[in-house]
Amino acid sequence: MDTPGGIVYLFQHIGASLQRQVDQSLLEQLGIGTSQFRILKVLQIHSGMSQRGLASNLGQTEASISRQIRILHVKGMIITQTHPRSKRERVTALSSKGDAVVEAAQKLFEQSAEPLLKCLSLRQQKGFLEVLSGVHQQTCSPGNLSACN
């Protein structure tokens, strides 16, 4: 199978194209950027994380996370409190509005992917999902720099 630029190029190119589309849709329809969505999604899975934990989980600086947390707090999508065991540490959780935004974003992603997947049969989609899941598992295995924890 001959692919222009090879498989790694195609992964990168498709990922970058999808990233631009998703970012634009998130901004237009939900008023958040991809970085803010990623924070909300991690908080949906791991409620009550510290900014340091978010930064580590997302591979971003604490300063970047702090800036996004302030924006999300002003928008009413998150709640930040003092950690119950440490007065110096603050933990962040989703508000009900933040949870609703994450759910709306997930639906938006599914709608965005629908036209892309129409060119594949259901059998091909299932196989594609299996392949991508395997690549994801390998890429994000513990100890890898890009592990998604």
Secondary structure, DSSP 8 states (H G I E B T S, - for coil): ---TTHHHHHHHHHHHHHHHHHHHHHHHHHS--HHHHHHHHHHHHS-SEEHHHHHHHHT--HHHHHHHHHHHHHTTSEEEEEETTEEEEEEEEE-HHHHHHHHHHHHHHHHHHHHHHTTS-HHHHHHHHHHHHHHHHHHTSTTSTT---
